[in-house]
């Protein structure tokens, strides 16, 4: 079990995360509180493995909390303000959830934590039942942050055409630019929603929405031809067959 704290000065936000935690068999809620000092005491006492931490709180900000806690628990930031993501990642947070938090985005974040704390259990944890439609994130407004050479860049998912894995880095091709990041394909694959992205080759992940055509084992996205690898062929065509009319 992963012992959790929820820290937020908004009672409604606490209630939502309490409900989400209750749905996860490997999470145990230790405390949900509006008092960051109380939560910090619990963390320093070794009573929590994971903290869902709001950024903007009157007594102690989430960033201040992170600096004082000094890595004694894993942290997922929760906030309505994306501008805090850069500082949060520099302080080694596991993930960053933008309010209002959708359940499937919450689930992906806690899977990351489980993969760090208990990789074997993470591999065997079944996915929960689908969340109600109103809790699903809007794909057009959902985004990730990727580390480039000089900054952490915000990247909207709907702009991604495909991702190519190279020896020591990956290239993300979007509708406007090519972004190079020191990242591995597996971590990028885990960060993207399965409904919209699929790995089709050891070196390629594609956006299903951006596929123009498919010919045998080749995918055409604009003027780019992407091969479908033997390992990924069955899963890819199963998804494509499901969308055939």
C-alpha angles and dihedrals in degrees: 000000000000111000111222138201123193116203119184135133090220113082091204091057089050091052093051094051092044088055093048092048091051089059093058115082093203096052125084119191111225097174142343110203144163089210112089092186090059090048092049090053090054092049093048088050091056094245098129136051097188134029126198097206130192114215104213111056126145102230100038126001121228091247091053089047090054093051093050095043088054098198098311090133136019113259135210112189118221120193146131091232117080093189090081093063096090095055091043093054090047086058090052102251114172096227145345121230118197116213131274084053117211117215096236090052089050090050093053091050095051090046087060090053092047090050089055098043100035113008095176093055091046091057091054100043112112119225115255124244114284116276120243114278094253090061095055115107119249103250092207092060101033117106146170134215119236128191115236127179097280107014149011108261128207111229124189111221094223089062094059116103100175142325125233123201117216132179102283103003144019132243119220111203114203135176089267110026151356115255121198119203136172095241138120126243096240094056091046091048090053091050095055125079111255091218091067107024133049134180109235101170140015086261103033141067116179136197107239089210092059099051110117098185145338125224116185103303097345128096120205119209109169106308093336120104114204122191122227109227122225092243093056101034099095095049092045096051091043088060092044092049088053089060097045119115 
